[in-house]
Structure formats: structure tokens, C-alpha cells
Amino acid sequence: MKKLTWPVAIVISIVSLIGSATVSAAPVSVHVPGTSVTMSPPDGFVVAKQFSGFAEPKTNSSILIAELPKAAYVQLSPVFSNLELAKRALAERGIEVTRLLQVKQGNVSRPVLVGVQKIQGTDVGKYLALFPGDSSVMLTYNIIPADSITEDKLGASIASVSIGNAVTVREKAEQLAFTLDAVPPFQLTDVLAGSSLVLTTFDGVDKTGKKPLITMGHSLVASSIRSPDLFSEQLLNSVAGYEKAVVISTKHTTFAGLKGYRIEAVNNDRTIIQYTGFDQSGQYWRLIATGSTEALAKISDEIQRVALSVKRR
């Protein structure tokens, strides 16, 4: 399989998270705001406000909707049709894929990856389905406890999915739980899973990883963070290509109206700048800027202006 491009790789990372969010009531069948998806969630699930999809407030189960470029369907389809390939691809994200389920959707048999992920000592059931359309759509069901919903009910929900016209990036951004200013040379390029956005300084895909790029988002999991400074470093070193980056500065800062940290680190000729803010519920808000050290140095003021503009809704 070809190497995943950055939007797909980011979304593959997102599927390992569970949504814990403020919610509002939803009808039996609903069009999910900011997406091309209309579907019927299982009983008890309501529309989530902090990501694209649904949440079950009593158990923290969730359905995460991630919209990708149209071409991503062709790129990801081999993962959804080959059990061994799926096991290898998702094992890196802590998901143990156990089998491949086929769900009948009209005249189409839709492959669904079934597995489990242990998060904070809890087994979370995973059901992942991929749909073609003007935008490719990946659905991730996070079920807690793992066997709390019958497979028939999950299959009926997956079969109910219909994909409409693609939603514009700006329409997606309006549904995010935060706002920011895309200060030139940065431009809004994509919104991922209704919880994060990407600003780039280029068109297309940068295979070098050296052109400046900003990603802004927030955690979908509320957890107990004992050492925010250490946790911030761990977050930075979890970014692909910066696992061994050397921290050159750590400063206390206020980000998104919250106390947090600004960390800068280098890895050979590339630099990463990360802003984090932590709220009292255990959620964190995070902006990262990456690119060549030389390129980021030239637009450091613009990066700071973007970071200072972030506001939670």
C-alpha cells in the first residue's frame, strides 16, 4: 500500500480517540452538521458538539465521522478488504483488528473492520466503515463496554448511512469548537473529523515535510493530567517525524484562554512549535506548526499571531 498522505494519516490517528463531549438531542435519522452524512445512530446516541458524529452520554460511546478527499477511498480500500493488512495498519494505533464483517447496504456489501482497543484500562469495541462519495467518509464506532450493543443494531446503523454532496471547508470550520485567524501566508486547507483544522502555506501535498503547516485541534478524551508540562512534551514527541526532536525551549503561556505551554523543538533541519492549553475538565487544546527551521524562522511572528487568535466557542 502507498504511504498515506497527511490528511489520511491524521484521521487514522484520530480514530483511536473516544469522544467525551457536550451533546444535543437527535432524531432517529439525522444529517450530521458540517458533513455530507445522514444516518440513524443506535438508540441512546445524540449529536455531539465537539466533533463530527454522535455520542452516548451514559457510557461515553461515540460514532466519529471523518471526511477525506475523494481519492482517499481508493487509497484506504485495500485496508478495509484485507484483514492482515488492516491488522498491521491499525496495530500501530493500538487497535487490535479481529475480523472483517460484511454489512449489506442496498445492493452493496460494505466491509467493516471489527476490533478492540484498550483505553485507560477499558476495552473499547471498534467498528470502522469506509464510504465513497464526493468526499470519502470513514465512520468509527467506539462502543463502551465493547459488547454493549448487538452487532445487528450496529450493522443496521451502518447500513442506514447515506452520503450527500460534499460540504465546503469553511462550512465544516463553522462547526468546530474553536475559531482562529488564518494569517497569511497560512490558508485554511482542511477540517478533520469536526475537531481539528489544517492551515498550509502551499497547494497540494508537501512530501518533504519542510513547508510550513499548522494543525489546530483539541482532545476528544477528558483525562487526569498530573504534569501538563511533561504531557506537553510527550504530545510533541508523538508527532510523526518528531519522535526524537530535541526540545530547545519551554515557556509558560496562555493559549485559547487557558494556562499552558509553548514548546519549540528541532529534528535535524526541521522545527516544531507547539502551543497547549489545559482546561479543568482534563481536555487539552493544541496548535502545532511544523516545517524547515529556516522557513519557520521567517514566519515566526505570523505563527504567533495565529496562536494568539485561537478562541474556544
Rosetta silent file (secondary structure, phi, psi, omega in degrees, C-alpha in Angstrom):
SEQUENCE: MKKLTWPVAIVISIVSLIGSATVSAAPVSVHVPGTSVTMSPPDGFVVAKQFSGFAEPKTNSSILIAELPKAAYVQLSPVFSNLELAKRALAERGIEVTRLLQVKQGNVSRPVLVGVQKIQGTDVGKYLALFPGDSSVMLTYNIIPADSITEDKLGASIASVSIGNAVTVREKAEQLAFTLDAVPPFQLTDVLAGSSLVLTTFDGVDKTGKKPLITMGHSLVASSIRSPDLFSEQLLNSVAGYEKAVVISTKHTTFAGLKGYRIEAVNNDRTIIQYTGFDQSGQYWRLIATGSTEALAKISDEIQRVALSVKRR
SCORE:     score description
SCORE:     0.000 S_00000001
   1 L     0.000  141.910  179.847    0.000    0.000    0.000 S_00000001
   2 L   -67.072  154.708  177.494    1.202    3.508   -0.813 S_00000001
   3 L   -60.953  135.656 -178.289    2.319    5.764    2.004 S_00000001
   4 L   -68.721  136.946  174.436   -0.650    7.634    3.462 S_00000001
   5 L   -75.343  164.690 -169.157   -0.834   11.349    2.655 S_00000001
   6 H   -59.143  -38.450 -179.427   -1.051   13.728    5.625 S_00000001
   7 H   -65.135  -39.297 -179.758   -4.868   14.160    5.822 S_00000001
   8 H   -67.452  -43.042 -179.196   -5.409   10.393    5.803 S_00000001
   9 H   -61.803  -40.368  179.386   -2.623    9.754    8.303 S_00000001
  10 H   -63.918  -42.528 -178.549   -4.055   12.331   10.716 S_00000001
  11 H   -68.522  -36.070  175.527   -7.522   10.790   10.532 S_00000001
  12 H   -59.280  -34.204  176.368   -6.133    7.275   11.097 S_00000001
  13 H   -69.652  -39.503 -176.716   -4.699    8.733   14.310 S_00000001
  14 H   -63.576  -31.655 -175.690   -7.995   10.312   15.255 S_00000001
  15 L   -64.548  -12.392 -179.947   -9.903    7.002   15.095 S_00000001
  16 L   -85.234   -1.574 -177.746   -8.071    5.872   18.232 S_00000001
  17 L   -99.173  153.206  176.304   -9.803    8.550   20.340 S_00000001
  18 L  -107.385  135.481  178.238  -13.133    8.354   22.177 S_00000001
  19 L   -79.180  125.700  171.457  -15.489   11.346   22.115 S_00000001
  20 L  -124.667  101.997 -164.174  -16.414   12.753   25.503 S_00000001
  21 L  -147.549  163.294  170.243  -18.471   15.815   24.688 S_00000001
  22 L   -70.937  141.272 -172.325  -21.416   18.075   25.290 S_00000001
  23 E  -132.124  165.730  173.499  -24.352   16.815   23.236 S_00000001
  24 E  -134.977  153.637 -173.449  -27.795   17.780   21.941 S_00000001
  25 L   -63.535  146.147 -179.104  -30.782   15.582   21.188 S_00000001
  26 L  -129.402  148.089  175.431  -31.026   13.997   17.734 S_00000001
  27 L   -73.082  179.147 -177.390  -33.922   12.388   15.818 S_00000001
  28 L   -61.108  -42.568  177.638  -33.836    8.747   14.690 S_00000001
  29 L  -123.693  132.698 -171.435  -32.299    9.728   11.332 S_00000001
  30 E  -146.282  145.659  168.723  -30.245   12.891   11.059 S_00000001
  31 E   -85.155  124.187 -176.811  -27.963   14.859    8.792 S_00000001
  32 L   -79.175  119.828 -177.729  -24.792   15.494   10.794 S_00000001
  33 L   -54.366  138.361  177.337  -23.965   19.240   10.699 S_00000001
  34 L    78.337    9.185  178.981  -20.819   20.128    8.800 S_00000001
  35 L  -134.889  174.264  175.676  -20.684   16.782    6.969 S_00000001
  36 L   -96.572   11.112 -169.866  -22.205   15.057    3.934 S_00000001
  37 E  -100.400  132.676  168.052  -23.533   12.244    6.151 S_00000001
  38 E  -123.225  132.296 -176.037  -27.130   11.361    7.022 S_00000001
  39 E  -162.113  169.313  175.303  -27.644    8.267    9.172 S_00000001
  40 L  -110.769  111.847  177.445  -29.527    6.600   12.027 S_00000001
  41 L   -77.511  162.460  174.237  -27.385    6.053   15.135 S_00000001
  42 L   -61.872  161.338  179.102  -28.228    3.278   17.619 S_00000001
  43 L   -54.040  139.467  177.080  -30.665    4.116   20.426 S_00000001
  44 L    94.561  -14.734 -179.530  -29.254    6.482   23.028 S_00000001
  45 L   -87.638  137.954  179.448  -26.815    8.265   20.702 S_00000001
  46 E  -129.869  161.804 -176.620  -27.189   12.013   20.238 S_00000001
  47 E   -63.902  130.493  178.960  -25.424   14.590   18.081 S_00000001
  48 E   -85.935  149.775  179.993  -22.027   15.605   19.500 S_00000001
  49 L  -100.545  -18.947 -174.295  -20.969   19.250   19.649 S_00000001
  50 L  -103.757    0.435  173.651  -17.193   18.862   19.907 S_00000001
  51 L  -158.833  168.033  179.700  -16.644   16.551   16.930 S_00000001
  52 L   -81.433  114.326  178.978  -18.500   15.327   13.862 S_00000001
  53 E   146.311 -148.392 -175.409  -20.691   12.417   14.863 S_00000001
  54 E  -132.310  156.442  175.385  -22.673   11.097   17.817 S_00000001
  55 E  -134.801  150.709  175.082  -22.111   10.367   21.497 S_00000001
  56 E  -109.579  100.995 -168.905  -23.878    8.154   24.025 S_00000001
  57 L   -57.938  -32.865 -174.695  -23.740   10.249   27.222 S_00000001
  58 L   -71.541  -32.723 -174.983  -24.248    7.422   29.703 S_00000001
  59 L  -114.897  -10.046 -172.661  -21.315    5.285   28.513 S_00000001
  60 L    68.729   16.653  169.833  -19.137    7.745   26.507 S_00000001
  61 E   -65.636  156.930 -177.718  -19.568    5.533   23.445 S_00000001
  62 E  -153.177  161.393  171.559  -19.258    7.521   20.221 S_00000001
  63 E  -125.445  114.579 -177.013  -19.508    7.481   16.437 S_00000001
  64 E  -100.627  127.799  178.704  -16.795    9.578   14.801 S_00000001
  65 E  -106.710  120.948  178.969  -17.305   10.826   11.231 S_00000001
  66 E  -120.131  120.424  177.911  -14.151   11.712    9.299 S_00000001
  67 E   -98.692  134.406 -175.638  -14.414   13.174    5.797 S_00000001
  68 E  -125.603  167.121  174.105  -11.424   12.774    3.498 S_00000001
  69 L   -56.305  152.091 -176.880  -10.526   13.746   -0.059 S_00000001
  70 L   -54.331  -39.287 -177.240  -12.385   11.727   -2.690 S_00000001
  71 L   -66.829  -17.400 -177.581   -9.179    9.910   -3.704 S_00000001
  72 H   -65.295  -25.976  179.384   -8.730    8.577   -0.163 S_00000001
  73 H   -60.732  -44.125  178.987  -11.379    5.903   -0.787 S_00000001
  74 H   -66.525  -38.602 -177.792   -9.141    4.227   -3.357 S_00000001
  75 H   -68.669  -38.702 -175.384   -6.111    4.609   -1.095 S_00000001
  76 H   -91.589  -17.284 -177.491   -7.785    3.153    2.006 S_00000001
  77 H   -53.747  -39.903  178.425   -9.947    0.462    0.374 S_00000001
  78 H   -58.878  -32.790  178.823   -7.158   -2.167    0.471 S_00000001
  79 H   -66.236  -35.570 -176.547   -7.025   -1.801    4.273 S_00000001
  80 H   -85.501   -4.800 -179.494  -10.765   -2.484    4.501 S_00000001
  81 H  -115.762   -3.157 -177.729  -10.669   -5.527    2.206 S_00000001
  82 L  -130.475  109.600 -174.192   -7.610   -7.324    3.574 S_00000001
  83 H   -59.912  -43.767 -178.056   -7.733   -8.493    7.199 S_00000001
  84 H   -65.990  -39.721  177.652   -3.972   -8.957    7.582 S_00000001
  85 H   -65.103  -40.007  178.418   -3.248   -5.531    6.107 S_00000001
  86 H   -64.122  -41.670  179.055   -5.833   -3.980    8.431 S_00000001
  87 H   -58.721  -44.297 -178.447   -4.290   -5.668   11.464 S_00000001
  88 H   -68.889  -41.845 -175.495   -0.867   -4.221   10.646 S_00000001
  89 H   -66.662  -39.515 -174.891   -2.147   -0.749    9.791 S_00000001
  90 H   -93.373  -15.443  176.513   -4.238   -0.276   12.929 S_00000001
  91 H   -60.809  -33.078  179.173   -1.979   -2.097   15.377 S_00000001
  92 L   -63.117  -21.144 -179.537    0.262    0.981   15.251 S_00000001
  93 L  -102.687   11.211  177.365   -2.666    2.930   16.724 S_00000001
  94 L    80.900   13.549  179.979   -3.328    0.439   19.487 S_00000001
  95 E  -103.551  123.578  177.418   -6.334   -1.134   17.775 S_00000001
  96 E   -94.264  104.239  178.302   -6.468   -4.933   17.598 S_00000001
  97 E   -79.432  126.677 -175.513   -8.482   -5.832   14.492 S_00000001
  98 E  -106.095  -29.112 -178.816  -10.078   -9.251   14.975 S_00000001
  99 E  -163.698  171.073 -179.801  -12.244   -9.792   11.907 S_00000001
 100 E  -116.826  117.102 -177.519  -13.823   -8.385    8.773 S_00000001
 101 E  -101.821  143.573  176.115  -17.611   -8.036    8.793 S_00000001
 102 E  -109.056  123.446  179.338  -19.765   -7.581    5.694 S_00000001
 103 E  -112.430  127.046 -179.279  -22.809   -5.311    6.040 S_00000001
 104 E   -77.697  123.796  178.278  -25.442   -5.305    3.304 S_00000001
 105 E  -129.147   93.692 -172.910  -26.265   -1.783    2.134 S_00000001
 106 L    65.793 -123.917  178.012  -28.740   -1.975   -0.715 S_00000001
 107 L   -93.531    5.058 -175.871  -27.014   -3.921   -3.477 S_00000001
 108 E  -108.923  139.190  172.554  -23.573   -3.276   -1.978 S_00000001
 109 E   -98.210  112.417 -173.607  -21.745   -5.367    0.598 S_00000001
 110 E   -94.261  117.301  177.990  -19.900   -2.880    2.815 S_00000001
 111 E   -70.318  137.411 -179.891  -16.739   -4.227    4.562 S_00000001
 112 E  -129.939  125.248  177.230  -16.486   -3.273    8.236 S_00000001
 113 E   -82.625  131.305 -178.345  -13.363   -3.734   10.353 S_00000001
 114 E  -118.134  133.610 -179.918  -14.133   -5.073   13.831 S_00000001
 115 E  -164.879 -162.583 -178.799  -11.710   -4.900   16.722 S_00000001
 116 E  -147.241  149.428  177.090  -10.960   -3.678   20.207 S_00000001
 117 E  -137.233  132.174  178.408   -8.761   -1.037   21.803 S_00000001
 118 E   -90.949  118.161  179.917   -7.803   -0.791   25.461 S_00000001
 119 E  -126.354  119.732 -179.280   -8.067    2.801   26.656 S_00000001
 120 L    50.964   42.550  176.012   -7.396    3.688   30.299 S_00000001
 121 L    81.010    2.033 -178.677   -7.934    0.040   31.235 S_00000001
 122 E  -110.691  134.277  174.605  -11.251   -0.266   29.377 S_00000001
 123 E   -78.962  118.943 -179.666  -11.878   -2.464   26.330 S_00000001
 124 E  -107.172  121.538  177.479  -13.482   -0.278   23.654 S_00000001
 125 E   -71.322  138.516 -177.648  -15.231   -2.042   20.786 S_00000001
 126 E  -122.623  129.775  172.401  -14.247   -0.705   17.366 S_00000001
 127 E  -130.663  118.839 -177.160  -16.258   -0.837   14.130 S_00000001
 128 E  -119.353  130.538  179.827  -14.774    1.034   11.151 S_00000001
 129 E  -132.682  146.032 -177.264  -16.527    1.533    7.804 S_00000001
 130 E  -120.879  134.483 -176.904  -15.467    3.405    4.661 S_00000001
 131 E  -128.374  139.677  175.819  -17.850    5.043    2.166 S_00000001
 132 L   -84.903  163.255  177.802  -17.231    6.615   -1.268 S_00000001
 133 L   167.260 -170.238  174.421  -18.682    9.953   -2.358 S_00000001
 134 L   -57.657  -35.015  167.093  -17.726   13.480   -3.343 S_00000001
 135 L  -120.180  135.403  173.075  -15.791   13.228   -0.094 S_00000001
 136 E   -68.475  144.269 -177.013  -14.675    9.829    1.175 S_00000001
 137 E  -127.109  129.719  173.854  -16.187    9.136    4.598 S_00000001
 138 E  -116.487  125.733  176.646  -14.820    6.944    7.383 S_00000001
 139 E  -104.520  134.391  175.223  -17.044    6.058   10.325 S_00000001
 140 E  -124.532  115.959  175.171  -15.576    4.805   13.594 S_00000001
 141 E   -92.338  123.410  176.134  -17.885    3.342   16.229 S_00000001
 142 E  -110.258  106.633 -170.680  -16.333    3.364   19.722 S_00000001
 143 E  -109.055  123.908 -178.898  -18.500    1.106   21.886 S_00000001
 144 L  -128.915  125.766  -14.893  -18.232    1.012   25.710 S_00000001
 145 L   -60.391  163.994 -170.765  -18.464   -1.652   27.045 S_00000001
 146 L   -58.161  -28.849 -177.037  -17.271   -3.423   23.921 S_00000001
 147 L  -111.078   22.713 -173.860  -20.258   -5.799   23.772 S_00000001
 148 L   -79.340  -15.179  177.838  -22.966   -3.404   24.982 S_00000001
 149 L  -123.933  133.311 -177.571  -24.638   -3.034   21.561 S_00000001
 150 L   -67.677  152.027 -179.529  -25.608   -6.004   19.434 S_00000001
 151 H   -65.141  -30.547  176.997  -23.928   -6.427   16.090 S_00000001
 152 H   -62.119  -42.577 -179.824  -27.337   -6.414   14.378 S_00000001
 153 H   -68.548  -38.603  177.374  -28.043   -2.917   15.708 S_00000001
 154 H   -66.310  -41.559  178.649  -24.595   -1.664   14.699 S_00000001
 155 H   -63.234  -38.740  178.291  -24.997   -3.202   11.254 S_00000001
 156 H   -64.544  -37.838  178.380  -28.392   -1.523   10.831 S_00000001
 157 H   -65.807  -44.597  178.643  -26.838    1.823   11.728 S_00000001
 158 H   -62.998  -40.258 -179.399  -24.006    1.355    9.228 S_00000001
 159 H   -66.939  -22.027 -177.631  -26.482    0.282    6.542 S_00000001
 160 L   -79.464  -10.207 -173.757  -28.502    3.484    7.122 S_00000001
 161 L   -66.952  131.065  170.774  -25.626    5.750    6.086 S_00000001
 162 E  -128.897  142.701 -176.431  -26.157    7.907    3.019 S_00000001
 163 E  -110.152  122.833 -179.447  -23.591   10.316    1.599 S_00000001
 164 L   -98.966 -155.196 -179.931  -24.757   13.605    0.100 S_00000001
 165 L   -67.791  148.336  179.810  -22.988   16.487   -1.571 S_00000001
 166 L   -62.235  143.109  178.015  -19.571   17.471   -0.291 S_00000001
 167 L   -95.302  141.239 -179.524  -19.513   20.225    2.360 S_00000001
 168 L   -69.622  157.853  179.775  -17.117   23.132    1.878 S_00000001
 169 H   -60.872  -39.865 -178.767  -14.132   23.513    4.189 S_00000001
 170 H   -67.426  -36.273  176.252  -15.495   26.797    5.532 S_00000001
 171 H   -64.656  -38.667  176.619  -18.853   25.182    6.330 S_00000001
 172 H   -64.819  -41.780 -177.453  -17.007   22.469    8.244 S_00000001
 173 H   -62.871  -29.978 -179.937  -14.937   25.067   10.110 S_00000001
 174 L   -66.148  -18.521 -178.997  -18.124   26.767   11.314 S_00000001
 175 L   -93.014   -5.317 -178.308  -18.953   23.608   13.292 S_00000001
 176 L   -68.785  158.797 -179.248  -15.625   23.497   15.169 S_00000001
 177 L   -84.426   10.124 -179.901  -15.461   24.158   18.907 S_00000001
 178 E  -151.435  165.865  173.429  -12.979   26.988   18.321 S_00000001
 179 E  -127.871  157.925  171.769  -12.132   29.817   15.937 S_00000001
 180 L  -156.750  167.605  177.428   -8.835   31.238   14.716 S_00000001
 181 L  -100.212  128.424  175.421   -7.461   33.632   12.138 S_00000001
 182 L   -85.134   87.533 -176.886   -5.682   32.192    9.100 S_00000001
 183 L   -74.918  125.204  177.684   -2.923   34.809    8.998 S_00000001
 184 L   -55.281  142.099   12.748   -1.160   34.922    5.575 S_00000001
 185 L   -85.169    9.792 -179.672    0.781   33.101    4.275 S_00000001
 186 L   -78.649  145.192  177.870   -1.378   30.455    6.001 S_00000001
 187 E  -138.184  145.334  178.873   -4.664   29.420    4.428 S_00000001
 188 E   -67.296  122.661 -175.532   -7.455   27.138    5.626 S_00000001
 189 E  -112.829  -40.730 -176.425   -6.996   23.835    3.801 S_00000001
 190 E  -156.947  156.695  172.345   -8.965   21.137    5.597 S_00000001
 191 E  -124.035  130.561 -172.800  -11.128   20.269    8.611 S_00000001
 192 E  -115.508  121.649  173.631  -10.764   16.799   10.078 S_00000001
 193 L    55.784   22.014  177.220  -13.477   14.869   11.930 S_00000001
 194 L    67.505   15.178 -177.658  -15.119   18.080   13.075 S_00000001
 195 L  -132.515  -10.003 -179.409  -12.477   18.573   15.761 S_00000001
 196 E  -149.194  160.353  177.609   -9.324   19.918   14.091 S_00000001
 197 E  -134.683  163.686 -179.410   -8.229   22.005   11.132 S_00000001
 198 E  -125.877  130.025  172.468   -5.170   22.355    8.934 S_00000001
 199 E  -112.189  131.821  178.760   -3.588   25.583    7.667 S_00000001
 200 E  -123.723  167.192  175.139   -0.983   25.342    4.925 S_00000001
 201 L  -113.939   16.977 -174.513    1.306   27.702    3.044 S_00000001
 202 L  -149.129  165.742  174.905    1.183   25.605   -0.132 S_00000001
 203 L   -99.421  149.086  178.156   -1.193   23.869   -2.513 S_00000001
 204 L    78.446 -149.879 -176.494   -1.447   20.077   -2.717 S_00000001
 205 L  -114.559  132.074  177.226    0.655   17.757   -0.571 S_00000001
 206 L   -94.391  103.634 -178.599    4.158   18.531    0.707 S_00000001
 207 L   -75.499  -15.543 -178.075    6.078   15.240    0.614 S_00000001
 208 L   -82.770  -24.938 -176.217    9.201   16.854    2.113 S_00000001
 209 L    73.373   13.666 -175.172    7.566   17.909    5.362 S_00000001
 210 L  -107.017   -9.552  177.904    9.553   21.144    5.173 S_00000001
 211 L   -85.752  136.601 -175.280    6.880   23.606    4.067 S_00000001
 212 L   -56.503  135.586 -178.141    5.193   25.425    6.982 S_00000001
 213 E  -147.344  140.338  177.087    1.941   23.835    8.158 S_00000001
 214 E  -120.534  134.939  171.715   -0.281   24.426   11.191 S_00000001
 215 E  -121.173  131.583  179.966   -2.670   21.921   12.765 S_00000001
 216 E  -128.127  133.615  178.678   -5.109   23.044   15.459 S_00000001
 217 E  -166.669 -169.673  178.971   -7.427   20.825   17.467 S_00000001
 218 E  -144.214  160.514 -179.718   -8.466   19.561   20.865 S_00000001
 219 L   -70.642  150.425  174.679   -8.590   16.255   22.676 S_00000001
 220 L   -98.826   -1.674 -177.371  -11.716   14.126   22.454 S_00000001
 221 L  -120.679  127.157  173.077  -10.934   12.483   25.773 S_00000001
 222 L   -89.547  123.154 -176.338  -11.167   14.125   29.184 S_00000001
 223 L  -143.302  168.630  178.711   -8.490   12.638   31.422 S_00000001
 224 L   -85.642  116.274 -179.425   -6.422   13.324   34.524 S_00000001
 225 L  -111.497  105.680 -174.518   -3.171   15.051   33.533 S_00000001
 226 L   -75.482  -38.784 -177.533   -0.834   15.229   36.529 S_00000001
 227 L  -126.600   87.587 -177.896    2.098   17.023   34.866 S_00000001
 228 H   -55.327  -33.528 -179.543    0.909   19.256   31.998 S_00000001
 229 H   -67.612  -45.263  178.120    4.491   20.255   31.157 S_00000001
 230 H   -66.957  -40.513  179.148    5.651   16.648   30.788 S_00000001
 231 H   -61.545  -38.801  179.111    2.432   15.727   28.995 S_00000001
 232 H   -62.889  -40.880  177.007    3.015   18.576   26.526 S_00000001
 233 H   -63.769  -41.402  179.112    6.462   17.207   25.701 S_00000001
 234 H   -63.608  -38.590  176.469    5.011   13.738   25.192 S_00000001
 235 H   -61.233  -45.706 -179.418    2.402   15.179   22.845 S_00000001
 236 H   -59.483  -44.544 -177.901    5.105   16.925   20.836 S_00000001
 237 L   -76.298   -1.911  174.943    7.156   13.742   20.532 S_00000001
 238 L   -89.407   -7.132  179.850    4.075   11.847   19.324 S_00000001
 239 L   -75.331  128.799 -178.882    4.027   13.866   16.087 S_00000001
 240 L   -55.814  129.099 -179.328    5.236   11.784   13.144 S_00000001
 241 L    91.887   -8.343 -179.079    8.767   12.784   12.192 S_00000001
 242 L  -126.246   21.434 -179.847    9.422   14.477   15.531 S_00000001
 243 L   -60.432  -30.674 -178.492    9.603   11.455   17.839 S_00000001
 244 L  -113.376   20.145  179.904   13.269   12.236   18.572 S_00000001
 245 L   -63.923  142.596 -178.440   13.055   16.011   18.330 S_00000001
 246 E   -97.453  122.894 -179.692   15.205   17.866   20.873 S_00000001
 247 E   -71.398  127.451  179.659   13.399   20.488   22.950 S_00000001
 248 E  -109.671  -15.486  175.347   15.208   23.839   22.813 S_00000001
 249 E  -160.403  142.602  174.662   12.703   25.961   24.760 S_00000001
 250 E  -135.281  124.456 -177.463    9.675   25.562   27.034 S_00000001
 251 E  -132.322  141.988  170.594    7.710   28.597   28.201 S_00000001
 252 E   -66.783  142.498  179.372    4.556   29.119   30.237 S_00000001
 253 E  -154.039  169.460  170.052    1.877   30.775   28.123 S_00000001
 254 E  -109.001  122.535 -176.805   -1.830   31.430   27.841 S_00000001
 255 E  -132.027  129.996 -177.988   -3.357   29.616   24.893 S_00000001
 256 L    55.648   32.546  179.266   -7.044   29.569   23.901 S_00000001
 257 L    76.951   13.306 -176.271   -7.710   31.409   27.159 S_00000001
 258 E  -125.585  153.205  174.136   -6.115   28.622   29.210 S_00000001
 259 E   -69.604  138.358 -178.740   -2.865   28.162   31.084 S_00000001
 260 E  -168.510 -150.540 -173.176   -0.425   26.091   29.081 S_00000001
 261 E  -141.108  148.507  167.620    2.945   25.861   27.385 S_00000001
 262 E  -112.844  119.754 -178.685    4.795   26.879   24.252 S_00000001
 263 E  -120.900  136.198  175.724    7.431   24.292   23.326 S_00000001
 264 E  -122.480  134.549 -178.334    9.903   24.501   20.467 S_00000001
 265 E  -142.409  157.052 -179.184   11.978   21.516   19.334 S_00000001
 266 E  -126.396  147.890  174.990   14.242   20.633   16.423 S_00000001
 267 E  -137.531  100.037 -173.609   14.905   17.455   14.482 S_00000001
 268 L    59.019 -117.270 -176.812   17.824   17.870   12.077 S_00000001
 269 L  -100.798   17.052  179.574   16.801   20.730    9.758 S_00000001
 270 E  -118.923  149.605 -178.440   13.132   20.769   10.796 S_00000001
 271 E  -125.275  148.902  172.785   11.411   22.568   13.660 S_00000001
 272 E  -128.765  133.465  175.738    8.146   22.045   15.521 S_00000001
 273 E  -119.076  127.440 -176.569    6.413   24.692   17.632 S_00000001
 274 E  -127.601  130.950  172.161    3.581   23.553   19.890 S_00000001
 275 E  -110.469  133.999  175.644    1.097   25.549   21.965 S_00000001
 276 E  -131.601  147.192  173.421   -1.060   23.719   24.527 S_00000001
 277 E  -136.446  141.539 -174.038   -3.793   24.858   26.903 S_00000001
 278 E  -121.280  127.353  177.458   -5.473   22.725   29.575 S_00000001
 279 L   -96.504  173.697 -173.395   -8.994   23.179   30.940 S_00000001
 280 L   -72.057  -17.647 -178.958  -10.325   21.988   34.283 S_00000001
 281 L   -79.640  -11.512 -177.271  -12.232   19.058   32.771 S_00000001
 282 L   100.725    4.872  175.340   -8.997   17.372   31.653 S_00000001
 283 L   -89.187  153.269  175.220   -9.246   18.329   27.983 S_00000001
 284 E  -124.630  153.238  178.246   -6.385   19.995   26.168 S_00000001
 285 E  -118.773  138.319 -166.182   -6.283   22.383   23.207 S_00000001
 286 E  -147.036  133.503  172.626   -3.285   22.226   20.926 S_00000001
 287 E  -124.221  132.255  174.831   -1.712   24.021   17.958 S_00000001
 288 E  -126.259  137.158  174.333    1.392   22.724   16.209 S_00000001
 289 E  -117.507  130.061 -179.527    3.430   24.415   13.483 S_00000001
 290 E  -130.890  158.304  177.760    5.948   22.350   11.544 S_00000001
 291 E   156.507 -176.103  177.956    8.377   22.925    8.710 S_00000001
 292 E   -65.932  148.515 -179.650   12.015   23.548    7.967 S_00000001
 293 H   -56.578  -42.146 -178.923   13.840   25.525   10.634 S_00000001
 294 H   -64.310  -44.331 -177.381   14.708   28.209    8.098 S_00000001
 295 H   -67.486  -41.280 -179.718   11.126   28.554    6.811 S_00000001
 296 H   -67.628  -34.720  179.351    9.535   28.743   10.267 S_00000001
 297 H   -60.941  -33.897 -177.507   12.044   31.357   11.409 S_00000001
 298 H   -72.969  -23.632 -176.716   10.901   33.652    8.593 S_00000001
 299 L  -124.357   29.082 -178.340    7.228   33.498    9.646 S_00000001
 300 H   -61.536  -36.580  179.250    7.527   33.106   13.429 S_00000001
 301 H   -65.008  -40.740 -179.650    5.508   36.309   14.006 S_00000001
 302 H   -66.207  -38.320  177.557    2.678   35.028   11.801 S_00000001
 303 H   -62.595  -42.968  179.353    2.618   31.693   13.673 S_00000001
 304 H   -63.923  -38.314  179.219    2.352   33.566   16.966 S_00000001
 305 H   -64.957  -39.844  176.724   -0.496   35.695   15.608 S_00000001
 306 H   -62.452  -47.081 -178.547   -2.415   32.563   14.603 S_00000001
 307 H   -61.098  -42.367 -179.072   -1.840   31.041   18.054 S_00000001
 308 H   -68.628  -21.146 -177.387   -2.953   34.221   19.842 S_00000001
 309 H   -83.593  -11.051 -175.855   -6.134   34.336   17.751 S_00000001
 310 L   -67.220  127.674  177.593   -7.438   30.944   18.912 S_00000001
 311 E  -133.027  136.204  173.807  -10.684   31.229   20.869 S_00000001
 312 E   -78.894  141.189  178.778  -12.906   28.480   22.234 S_00000001
 313 L   -74.677    0.000    0.000  -16.576   28.818   21.325 S_00000001
